[in-house]
Amino acid sequence: MKSYMKFKIEKETKWDVNKMYIVTNYFVWAGSQCLALVNTEEDALEVYDKIKASYIKGETVVIKEEDVEFDF
C-alpha cells in the first residue's frame, strides 16, 4: 500500500526590531510538521532532500508532536 506525504519549503521574511534588519527564515515541512528551520535557501533545499529521502526509506519516526495555540 502506498502512502503519500506533502513536502514543502516556506520562506518567511520579516523585520527584526532587535537586530534592526530584515531576517529571512526557511521552514521545511513534511505534512503538517515543520521539521527544519534554516536561514538560507540552499540549506533549505539540502534539508528538504534529506528529509524527503528519509521518509521514502522509512527511516523517520515522529517522537513528539503538539498543537500550540497563540495570539497574533
N, CA, C and O atoms as a Maestro MAE file, in Angstrom:
{
 s_m_m2io_version
 :::
 2.0.0
}

f_m_ct {
 s_m_title
 :::
 protein
 m_atom[288] {
  # First column is atom index #
  i_m_mmod_type
  r_m_x_coord
  r_m_y_coord
  r_m_z_coord
  i_m_residue_number
  s_m_chain_name
  s_m_pdb_residue_name
  s_m_pdb_atom_name
  i_m_atomic_number
  :::
  1 25 0.830 -1.177 0.000 1 A "MET " " N  " 7
  2 3 0.000 0.000 0.000 1 A "MET " " CA " 6
  3 2 0.882 1.251 0.000 1 A "MET " " C  " 6
  4 15 1.849 1.341 0.757 1 A "MET " " O  " 8
  5 25 0.541 2.199 -0.845 2 A "LYS " " N  " 7
  6 3 1.321 3.429 -0.932 2 A "LYS " " CA " 6
  7 2 0.812 4.456 0.065 2 A "LYS " " C  " 6
  8 15 -0.385 4.542 0.341 2 A "LYS " " O  " 8
  9 25 1.745 5.232 0.596 3 A "SER " " N  " 7
  10 3 1.399 6.361 1.453 3 A "SER " " CA " 6
  11 2 1.878 7.626 0.767 3 A "SER " " C  " 6
  12 15 2.842 7.601 0.002 3 A "SER " " O  " 8
  13 25 1.206 8.728 1.041 4 A "TYR " " N  " 7
  14 3 1.570 9.991 0.426 4 A "TYR " " CA " 6
  15 2 1.852 11.025 1.507 4 A "TYR " " C  " 6
  16 15 1.190 11.054 2.545 4 A "TYR " " O  " 8
  17 25 2.828 11.861 1.253 5 A "MET " " N  " 7
  18 3 3.200 12.923 2.175 5 A "MET " " CA " 6
  19 2 3.512 14.167 1.354 5 A "MET " " C  " 6
  20 15 4.211 14.087 0.344 5 A "MET " " O  " 8
  21 25 3.001 15.305 1.780 6 A "LYS " " N  " 7
  22 3 3.285 16.564 1.103 6 A "LYS " " CA " 6
  23 2 4.518 17.199 1.747 6 A "LYS " " C  " 6
  24 15 4.560 17.386 2.963 6 A "LYS " " O  " 8
  25 25 5.507 17.524 0.939 7 A "PHE " " N  " 7
  26 3 6.721 18.190 1.402 7 A "PHE " " CA " 6
  27 2 6.739 19.599 0.827 7 A "PHE " " C  " 6
  28 15 6.363 19.811 -0.325 7 A "PHE " " O  " 8
  29 25 7.181 20.566 1.639 8 A "LYS " " N  " 7
  30 3 7.252 21.935 1.120 8 A "LYS " " CA " 6
  31 2 8.275 22.750 1.898 8 A "LYS " " C  " 6
  32 15 8.678 22.402 3.008 8 A "LYS " " O  " 8
  33 25 8.677 23.849 1.267 9 A "ILE " " N  " 7
  34 3 9.565 24.827 1.895 9 A "ILE " " CA " 6
  35 2 8.816 26.156 1.917 9 A "ILE " " C  " 6
  36 15 8.310 26.606 0.888 9 A "ILE " " O  " 8
  37 25 8.746 26.777 3.082 10 A "GLU " " N  " 7
  38 3 8.134 28.103 3.208 10 A "GLU " " CA " 6
  39 2 9.217 29.121 3.525 10 A "GLU " " C  " 6
  40 15 10.132 28.853 4.304 10 A "GLU " " O  " 8
  41 25 9.102 30.278 2.918 11 A "LYS " " N  " 7
  42 3 10.052 31.369 3.151 11 A "LYS " " CA " 6
  43 2 9.337 32.465 3.936 11 A "LYS " " C  " 6
  44 15 8.245 32.894 3.565 11 A "LYS " " O  " 8
  45 25 9.962 32.913 5.025 12 A "GLU " " N  " 7
  46 3 9.416 33.992 5.841 12 A "GLU " " CA " 6
  47 2 10.439 35.121 5.887 12 A "GLU " " C  " 6
  48 15 11.601 34.903 6.231 12 A "GLU " " O  " 8
  49 25 10.005 36.311 5.544 13 A "THR " " N  " 7
  50 3 10.875 37.492 5.595 13 A "THR " " CA " 6
  51 2 10.202 38.515 6.498 13 A "THR " " C  " 6
  52 15 9.048 38.889 6.289 13 A "THR " " O  " 8
  53 25 10.946 38.959 7.507 14 A "LYS " " N  " 7
  54 3 10.358 39.930 8.428 14 A "LYS " " CA " 6
  55 2 11.432 40.864 8.978 14 A "LYS " " C  " 6
  56 15 12.625 40.563 8.950 14 A "LYS " " O  " 8
  57 25 10.980 41.972 9.462 15 A "TRP " " N  " 7
  58 3 11.870 42.970 10.063 15 A "TRP " " CA " 6
  59 2 12.112 42.584 11.518 15 A "TRP " " C  " 6
  60 15 11.163 42.399 12.280 15 A "TRP " " O  " 8
  61 25 13.392 42.461 11.905 16 A "ASP " " N  " 7
  62 3 13.757 42.166 13.284 16 A "ASP " " CA " 6
  63 2 14.061 43.478 13.997 16 A "ASP " " C  " 6
  64 15 15.079 44.120 13.737 16 A "ASP " " O  " 8
  65 25 13.172 43.862 14.891 17 A "VAL " " N  " 7
  66 3 13.306 45.131 15.600 17 A "VAL " " CA " 6
  67 2 14.565 45.155 16.461 17 A "VAL " " C  " 6
  68 15 15.218 46.193 16.572 17 A "VAL " " O  " 8
  69 25 14.906 44.038 17.063 18 A "ASN " " N  " 7
  70 3 16.077 43.975 17.937 18 A "ASN " " CA " 6
  71 2 17.385 44.089 17.170 18 A "ASN " " C  " 6
  72 15 18.324 44.738 17.632 18 A "ASN " " O  " 8
  73 25 17.451 43.471 16.018 19 A "LYS " " N  " 7
  74 3 18.686 43.482 15.225 19 A "LYS " " CA " 6
  75 2 18.713 44.609 14.204 19 A "LYS " " C  " 6
  76 15 19.766 44.933 13.653 19 A "LYS " " O  " 8
  77 25 17.547 45.206 13.953 20 A "MET " " N  " 7
  78 3 17.400 46.330 13.031 20 A "MET " " CA " 6
  79 2 17.750 45.976 11.577 20 A "MET " " C  " 6
  80 15 18.373 46.772 10.874 20 A "MET " " O  " 8
  81 25 17.348 44.791 11.137 21 A "TYR " " N  " 7
  82 3 17.473 44.422 9.731 21 A "TYR " " CA " 6
  83 2 16.469 43.323 9.399 21 A "TYR " " C  " 6
  84 15 15.840 42.747 10.286 21 A "TYR " " O  " 8
  85 25 16.333 43.050 8.120 22 A "ILE " " N  " 7
  86 3 15.393 42.037 7.658 22 A "ILE " " CA " 6
  87 2 15.993 40.647 7.864 22 A "ILE " " C  " 6
  88 15 17.154 40.399 7.540 22 A "ILE " " O  " 8
  89 25 15.172 39.748 8.412 23 A "VAL " " N  " 7
  90 3 15.581 38.369 8.667 23 A "VAL " " CA " 6
  91 2 14.756 37.459 7.764 23 A "VAL " " C  " 6
  92 15 13.540 37.617 7.659 23 A "VAL " " O  " 8
  93 25 15.418 36.514 7.119 24 A "THR " " N  " 7
  94 3 14.733 35.531 6.282 24 A "THR " " CA " 6
  95 2 14.941 34.151 6.870 24 A "THR " " C  " 6
  96 15 16.068 33.742 7.150 24 A "THR " " O  " 8
  97 25 13.842 33.439 7.053 25 A "ASN " " N  " 7
  98 3 13.876 32.070 7.553 25 A "ASN " " CA " 6
  99 2 13.190 31.153 6.549 25 A "ASN " " C  " 6
  100 15 12.262 31.561 5.850 25 A "ASN " " O  " 8
  101 25 13.648 29.932 6.488 26 A "TYR " " N  " 7
  102 3 13.050 28.913 5.623 26 A "TYR " " CA " 6
  103 2 12.599 27.748 6.495 26 A "TYR " " C  " 6
  104 15 13.380 27.200 7.273 26 A "TYR " " O  " 8
  105 25 11.331 27.378 6.356 27 A "PHE " " N  " 7
  106 3 10.753 26.281 7.115 27 A "PHE " " CA " 6
  107 2 10.548 25.102 6.171 27 A "PHE " " C  " 6
  108 15 9.966 25.259 5.097 27 A "PHE " " O  " 8
  109 25 11.022 23.927 6.565 28 A "VAL " " N  " 7
  110 3 10.869 22.721 5.758 28 A "VAL " " CA " 6
  111 2 9.799 21.853 6.418 28 A "VAL " " C  " 6
  112 15 9.917 21.472 7.583 28 A "VAL " " O  " 8
  113 25 8.750 21.550 5.646 29 A "TRP " " N  " 7
  114 3 7.592 20.829 6.153 29 A "TRP " " CA " 6
  115 2 7.464 19.442 5.526 29 A "TRP " " C  " 6
  116 15 7.742 19.247 4.342 29 A "TRP " " O  " 8
  117 25 7.041 18.496 6.343 30 A "ALA " " N  " 7
  118 3 6.622 17.172 5.884 30 A "ALA " " CA " 6
  119 2 5.216 16.995 6.428 30 A "ALA " " C  " 6
  120 15 5.028 16.816 7.632 30 A "ALA " " O  " 8
  121 25 4.244 17.043 5.557 31 A "GLY " " N  " 7
  122 3 2.851 17.015 6.012 31 A "GLY " " CA " 6
  123 2 2.559 18.273 6.802 31 A "GLY " " C  " 6
  124 15 2.817 19.380 6.329 31 A "GLY " " O  " 8
  125 25 2.027 18.112 7.995 32 A "SER " " N  " 7
  126 3 1.705 19.262 8.842 32 A "SER " " CA " 6
  127 2 2.794 19.565 9.863 32 A "SER " " C  " 6
  128 15 2.589 20.367 10.774 32 A "SER " " O  " 8
  129 25 3.948 18.926 9.713 33 A "GLN " " N  " 7
  130 3 5.025 19.079 10.694 33 A "GLN " " CA " 6
  131 2 6.194 19.867 10.114 33 A "GLN " " C  " 6
  132 15 6.725 19.521 9.059 33 A "GLN " " O  " 8
  133 25 6.582 20.910 10.802 34 A "CYS " " N  " 7
  134 3 7.786 21.649 10.425 34 A "CYS " " CA " 6
  135 2 8.971 20.913 11.027 34 A "CYS " " C  " 6
  136 15 9.100 20.827 12.248 34 A "CYS " " O  " 8
  137 25 9.830 20.387 10.177 35 A "LEU " " N  " 7
  138 3 10.940 19.570 10.649 35 A "LEU " " CA " 6
  139 2 12.276 20.291 10.634 35 A "LEU " " C  " 6
  140 15 13.256 19.785 11.180 35 A "LEU " " O  " 8
  141 25 12.330 21.467 10.017 36 A "ALA " " N  " 7
  142 3 13.604 22.196 9.992 36 A "ALA " " CA " 6
  143 2 13.346 23.683 9.810 36 A "ALA " " C  " 6
  144 15 12.399 24.098 9.141 36 A "ALA " " O  " 8
  145 25 14.214 24.465 10.421 37 A "LEU " " N  " 7
  146 3 14.234 25.917 10.269 37 A "LEU " " CA " 6
  147 2 15.671 26.302 9.966 37 A "LEU " " C  " 6
  148 15 16.568 26.079 10.780 37 A "LEU " " O  " 8
  149 25 15.888 26.888 8.777 38 A "VAL " " N  " 7
  150 3 17.235 27.289 8.360 38 A "VAL " " CA " 6
  151 2 17.202 28.717 7.836 38 A "VAL " " C  " 6
  152 15 16.129 29.288 7.638 38 A "VAL " " O  " 8
  153 25 18.381 29.292 7.611 39 A "ASN " " N  " 7
  154 3 18.464 30.701 7.252 39 A "ASN " " CA " 6
  155 2 18.788 30.979 5.793 39 A "ASN " " C  " 6
  156 15 18.770 32.137 5.376 39 A "ASN " " O  " 8
  157 25 19.085 29.943 5.000 40 A "THR " " N  " 7
  158 3 19.382 30.167 3.586 40 A "THR " " CA " 6
  159 2 18.562 29.208 2.726 40 A "THR " " C  " 6
  160 15 18.184 28.122 3.164 40 A "THR " " O  " 8
  161 25 18.300 29.632 1.503 41 A "GLU " " N  " 7
  162 3 17.557 28.779 0.585 41 A "GLU " " CA " 6
  163 2 18.342 27.519 0.239 41 A "GLU " " C  " 6
  164 15 17.762 26.444 0.088 41 A "GLU " " O  " 8
  165 25 19.653 27.651 0.113 42 A "GLU " " N  " 7
  166 3 20.498 26.492 -0.191 42 A "GLU " " CA " 6
  167 2 20.399 25.441 0.908 42 A "GLU " " C  " 6
  168 15 20.280 24.250 0.621 42 A "GLU " " O  " 8
  169 25 20.450 25.882 2.179 43 A "ASP " " N  " 7
  170 3 20.309 24.945 3.294 43 A "ASP " " CA " 6
  171 2 18.918 24.315 3.298 43 A "ASP " " C  " 6
  172 15 18.773 23.125 3.579 43 A "ASP " " O  " 8
  173 25 17.905 25.107 2.990 44 A "ALA " " N  " 7
  174 3 16.536 24.592 2.960 44 A "ALA " " CA " 6
  175 2 16.389 23.500 1.904 44 A "ALA " " C  " 6
  176 15 15.764 22.470 2.159 44 A "ALA " " O  " 8
  177 25 16.954 23.716 0.734 45 A "LEU " " N  " 7
  178 3 16.874 22.707 -0.326 45 A "LEU " " CA " 6
  179 2 17.617 21.431 0.058 45 A "LEU " " C  " 6
  180 15 17.156 20.329 -0.239 45 A "LEU " " O  " 8
  181 25 18.749 21.577 0.708 46 A "GLU " " N  " 7
  182 3 19.534 20.413 1.144 46 A "GLU " " CA " 6
  183 2 18.774 19.613 2.202 46 A "GLU " " C  " 6
  184 15 18.684 18.388 2.115 46 A "GLU " " O  " 8
  185 25 18.233 20.304 3.193 47 A "VAL " " N  " 7
  186 3 17.473 19.641 4.253 47 A "VAL " " CA " 6
  187 2 16.212 19.005 3.689 47 A "VAL " " C  " 6
  188 15 15.851 17.892 4.072 47 A "VAL " " O  " 8
  189 25 15.544 19.701 2.786 48 A "TYR " " N  " 7
  190 3 14.340 19.185 2.132 48 A "TYR " " CA " 6
  191 2 14.620 17.823 1.486 48 A "TYR " " C  " 6
  192 15 13.871 16.866 1.688 48 A "TYR " " O  " 8
  193 25 15.700 17.748 0.710 49 A "ASP " " N  " 7
  194 3 16.055 16.495 0.035 49 A "ASP " " CA " 6
  195 2 16.363 15.385 1.031 49 A "ASP " " C  " 6
  196 15 15.972 14.238 0.819 49 A "ASP " " O  " 8
  197 25 17.057 15.713 2.109 50 A "LYS " " N  " 7
  198 3 17.397 14.704 3.128 50 A "LYS " " CA " 6
  199 2 16.156 14.204 3.853 50 A "LYS " " C  " 6
  200 15 16.013 13.003 4.082 50 A "LYS " " O  " 8
  201 25 15.262 15.111 4.213 51 A "ILE " " N  " 7
  202 3 14.036 14.714 4.905 51 A "ILE " " CA " 6
  203 2 13.166 13.854 4.001 51 A "ILE " " C  " 6
  204 15 12.646 12.824 4.429 51 A "ILE " " O  " 8
  205 25 13.006 14.277 2.749 52 A "LYS " " N  " 7
  206 3 12.190 13.511 1.806 52 A "LYS " " CA " 6
  207 2 12.768 12.112 1.600 52 A "LYS " " C  " 6
  208 15 12.031 11.126 1.604 52 A "LYS " " O  " 8
  209 25 14.071 12.028 1.421 53 A "ALA " " N  " 7
  210 3 14.717 10.720 1.234 53 A "ALA " " CA " 6
  211 2 14.524 9.830 2.459 53 A "ALA " " C  " 6
  212 15 14.311 8.625 2.331 53 A "ALA " " O  " 8
  213 25 14.600 10.426 3.633 54 A "SER " " N  " 7
  214 3 14.422 9.668 4.856 54 A "SER " " CA " 6
  215 2 13.005 9.100 4.963 54 A "SER " " C  " 6
  216 15 12.823 7.958 5.384 54 A "SER " " O  " 8
  217 25 12.018 9.886 4.587 55 A "TYR " " N  " 7
  218 3 10.634 9.399 4.605 55 A "TYR " " CA " 6
  219 2 10.440 8.278 3.597 55 A "TYR " " C  " 6
  220 15 9.766 7.290 3.887 55 A "TYR " " O  " 8
  221 25 11.024 8.426 2.416 56 A "ILE " " N  " 7
  222 3 10.876 7.396 1.376 56 A "ILE " " CA " 6
  223 2 11.470 6.070 1.841 56 A "ILE " " C  " 6
  224 15 10.915 5.006 1.569 56 A "ILE " " O  " 8
  225 25 12.599 6.139 2.543 57 A "LYS " " N  " 7
  226 3 13.255 4.930 3.044 57 A "LYS " " CA " 6
  227 2 12.584 4.391 4.304 57 A "LYS " " C  " 6
  228 15 12.870 3.269 4.720 57 A "LYS " " O  " 8
  229 25 11.700 5.169 4.913 58 A "GLY " " N  " 7
  230 3 11.026 4.726 6.126 58 A "GLY " " CA " 6
  231 2 11.866 4.893 7.376 58 A "GLY " " C  " 6
  232 15 11.631 4.202 8.368 58 A "GLY " " O  " 8
  233 25 12.836 5.790 7.355 59 A "GLU " " N  " 7
  234 3 13.740 5.967 8.485 59 A "GLU " " CA " 6
  235 2 13.274 7.025 9.478 59 A "GLU " " C  " 6
  236 15 13.861 7.152 10.552 59 A "GLU " " O  " 8
  237 25 12.242 7.783 9.150 60 A "THR " " N  " 7
  238 3 11.816 8.887 10.004 60 A "THR " " CA " 6
  239 2 10.597 8.481 10.828 60 A "THR " " C  " 6
  240 15 9.604 7.982 10.298 60 A "THR " " O  " 8
  241 25 10.698 8.708 12.132 61 A "VAL " " N  " 7
  242 3 9.605 8.430 13.045 61 A "VAL " " CA " 6
  243 2 9.389 9.666 13.905 61 A "VAL " " C  " 6
  244 15 10.339 10.194 14.484 61 A "VAL " " O  " 8
  245 25 8.159 10.126 13.993 62 A "VAL " " N  " 7
  246 3 7.837 11.281 14.821 62 A "VAL " " CA " 6
  247 2 7.819 10.837 16.279 62 A "VAL " " C  " 6
  248 15 7.101 9.902 16.634 62 A "VAL " " O  " 8
  249 25 8.608 11.505 17.129 63 A "ILE " " N  " 7
  250 3 8.633 11.136 18.539 63 A "ILE " " CA " 6
  251 2 7.898 12.144 19.421 63 A "ILE " " C  " 6
  252 15 7.596 11.850 20.578 63 A "ILE " " O  " 8
  253 25 7.610 13.329 18.884 64 A "LYS " " N  " 7
  254 3 6.826 14.302 19.638 64 A "LYS " " CA " 6
  255 2 6.117 15.226 18.659 64 A "LYS " " C  " 6
  256 15 6.693 15.675 17.668 64 A "LYS " " O  " 8
  257 25 4.858 15.496 18.962 65 A "GLU " " N  " 7
  258 3 4.068 16.403 18.147 65 A "GLU " " CA " 6
  259 2 3.034 17.054 19.056 65 A "GLU " " C  " 6
  260 15 2.458 16.391 19.919 65 A "GLU " " O  " 8
  261 25 2.800 18.334 18.867 66 A "GLU " " N  " 7
  262 3 1.796 19.006 19.675 66 A "GLU " " CA " 6
  263 2 1.209 20.191 18.919 66 A "GLU " " C  " 6
  264 15 1.857 20.763 18.044 66 A "GLU " " O  " 8
  265 25 -0.007 20.547 19.260 67 A "ASP " " N  " 7
  266 3 -0.654 21.744 18.739 67 A "ASP " " CA " 6
  267 2 -0.463 22.849 19.760 67 A "ASP " " C  " 6
  268 15 -0.724 22.657 20.948 67 A "ASP " " O  " 8
  269 25 -0.012 23.997 19.303 68 A "VAL " " N  " 7
  270 3 0.241 25.129 20.194 68 A "VAL " " CA " 6
  271 2 -0.674 26.275 19.786 68 A "VAL " " C  " 6
  272 15 -0.712 26.654 18.615 68 A "VAL " " O  " 8
  273 25 -1.400 26.821 20.732 69 A "GLU " " N  " 7
  274 3 -2.298 27.928 20.475 69 A "GLU " " CA " 6
  275 2 -1.601 29.236 20.794 69 A "GLU " " C  " 6
  276 15 -0.948 29.353 21.831 69 A "GLU " " O  " 8
  277 25 -1.731 30.220 19.917 70 A "PHE " " N  " 7
  278 3 -1.102 31.526 20.150 70 A "PHE " " CA " 6
  279 2 -1.949 32.620 19.535 70 A "PHE " " C  " 6
  280 15 -2.759 32.378 18.640 70 A "PHE " " O  " 8
  281 25 -1.745 33.833 20.035 71 A "ASP " " N  " 7
  282 3 -2.440 35.014 19.527 71 A "ASP " " CA " 6
  283 2 -1.518 35.815 18.632 71 A "ASP " " C  " 6
  284 15 -0.313 35.886 18.874 71 A "ASP " " O  " 8
  285 25 -2.087 36.423 17.589 72 A "PHE " " N  " 7
  286 3 -1.297 37.265 16.701 72 A "PHE " " CA " 6
  287 2 -1.139 38.626 17.281 72 A "PHE " " C  " 6
  288 15 -0.499 39.485 16.674 72 A "PHE " " O  " 8
  :::
 }
 m_bond[287] {
  # First column is bond index #
  i_m_from
  i_m_to
  i_m_order
  :::
  1 1 2 1
  2 2 3 1
  3 3 4 2
  4 3 5 1
  5 5 6 1
  6 6 7 1
  7 7 8 2
  8 7 9 1
  9 9 10 1
  10 10 11 1
  11 11 12 2
  12 11 13 1
  13 13 14 1
  14 14 15 1
  15 15 16 2
  16 15 17 1
  17 17 18 1
  18 18 19 1
  19 19 20 2
  20 19 21 1
  21 21 22 1
  22 22 23 1
  23 23 24 2
  24 23 25 1
  25 25 26 1
  26 26 27 1
  27 27 28 2
  28 27 29 1
  29 29 30 1
  30 30 31 1
  31 31 32 2
  32 31 33 1
  33 33 34 1
  34 34 35 1
  35 35 36 2
  36 35 37 1
  37 37 38 1
  38 38 39 1
  39 39 40 2
  40 39 41 1
  41 41 42 1
  42 42 43 1
  43 43 44 2
  44 43 45 1
  45 45 46 1
  46 46 47 1
  47 47 48 2
  48 47 49 1
  49 49 50 1
  50 50 51 1
  51 51 52 2
  52 51 53 1
  53 53 54 1
  54 54 55 1
  55 55 56 2
  56 55 57 1
  57 57 58 1
  58 58 59 1
  59 59 60 2
  60 59 61 1
  61 61 62 1
  62 62 63 1
  63 63 64 2
  64 63 65 1
  65 65 66 1
  66 66 67 1
  67 67 68 2
  68 67 69 1
  69 69 70 1
  70 70 71 1
  71 71 72 2
  72 71 73 1
  73 73 74 1
  74 74 75 1
  75 75 76 2
  76 75 77 1
  77 77 78 1
  78 78 79 1
  79 79 80 2
  80 79 81 1
  81 81 82 1
  82 82 83 1
  83 83 84 2
  84 83 85 1
  85 85 86 1
  86 86 87 1
  87 87 88 2
  88 87 89 1
  89 89 90 1
  90 90 91 1
  91 91 92 2
  92 91 93 1
  93 93 94 1
  94 94 95 1
  95 95 96 2
  96 95 97 1
  97 97 98 1
  98 98 99 1
  99 99 100 2
  100 99 101 1
  101 101 102 1
  102 102 103 1
  103 103 104 2
  104 103 105 1
  105 105 106 1
  106 106 107 1
  107 107 108 2
  108 107 109 1
  109 109 110 1
  110 110 111 1
  111 111 112 2
  112 111 113 1
  113 113 114 1
  114 114 115 1
  115 115 116 2
  116 115 117 1
  117 117 118 1
  118 118 119 1
  119 119 120 2
  120 119 121 1
  121 121 122 1
  122 122 123 1
  123 123 124 2
  124 123 125 1
  125 125 126 1
  126 126 127 1
  127 127 128 2
  128 127 129 1
  129 129 130 1
  130 130 131 1
  131 131 132 2
  132 131 133 1
  133 133 134 1
  134 134 135 1
  135 135 136 2
  136 135 137 1
  137 137 138 1
  138 138 139 1
  139 139 140 2
  140 139 141 1
  141 141 142 1
  142 142 143 1
  143 143 144 2
  144 143 145 1
  145 145 146 1
  146 146 147 1
  147 147 148 2
  148 147 149 1
  149 149 150 1
  150 150 151 1
  151 151 152 2
  152 151 153 1
  153 153 154 1
  154 154 155 1
  155 155 156 2
  156 155 157 1
  157 157 158 1
  158 158 159 1
  159 159 160 2
  160 159 161 1
  161 161 162 1
  162 162 163 1
  163 163 164 2
  164 163 165 1
  165 165 166 1
  166 166 167 1
  167 167 168 2
  168 167 169 1
  169 169 170 1
  170 170 171 1
  171 171 172 2
  172 171 173 1
  173 173 174 1
  174 174 175 1
  175 175 176 2
  176 175 177 1
  177 177 178 1
  178 178 179 1
  179 179 180 2
  180 179 181 1
  181 181 182 1
  182 182 183 1
  183 183 184 2
  184 183 185 1
  185 185 186 1
  186 186 187 1
  187 187 188 2
  188 187 189 1
  189 189 190 1
  190 190 191 1
  191 191 192 2
  192 191 193 1
  193 193 194 1
  194 194 195 1
  195 195 196 2
  196 195 197 1
  197 197 198 1
  198 198 199 1
  199 199 200 2
  200 199 201 1
  201 201 202 1
  202 202 203 1
  203 203 204 2
  204 203 205 1
  205 205 206 1
  206 206 207 1
  207 207 208 2
  208 207 209 1
  209 209 210 1
  210 210 211 1
  211 211 212 2
  212 211 213 1
  213 213 214 1
  214 214 215 1
  215 215 216 2
  216 215 217 1
  217 217 218 1
  218 218 219 1
  219 219 220 2
  220 219 221 1
  221 221 222 1
  222 222 223 1
  223 223 224 2
  224 223 225 1
  225 225 226 1
  226 226 227 1
  227 227 228 2
  228 227 229 1
  229 229 230 1
  230 230 231 1
  231 231 232 2
  232 231 233 1
  233 233 234 1
  234 234 235 1
  235 235 236 2
  236 235 237 1
  237 237 238 1
  238 238 239 1
  239 239 240 2
  240 239 241 1
  241 241 242 1
  242 242 243 1
  243 243 244 2
  244 243 245 1
  245 245 246 1
  246 246 247 1
  247 247 248 2
  248 247 249 1
  249 249 250 1
  250 250 251 1
  251 251 252 2
  252 251 253 1
  253 253 254 1
  254 254 255 1
  255 255 256 2
  256 255 257 1
  257 257 258 1
  258 258 259 1
  259 259 260 2
  260 259 261 1
  261 261 262 1
  262 262 263 1
  263 263 264 2
  264 263 265 1
  265 265 266 1
  266 266 267 1
  267 267 268 2
  268 267 269 1
  269 269 270 1
  270 270 271 1
  271 271 272 2
  272 271 273 1
  273 273 274 1
  274 274 275 1
  275 275 276 2
  276 275 277 1
  277 277 278 1
  278 278 279 1
  279 279 280 2
  280 279 281 1
  281 281 282 1
  282 282 283 1
  283 283 284 2
  284 283 285 1
  285 285 286 1
  286 286 287 1
  287 287 288 2
  :::
 }
}
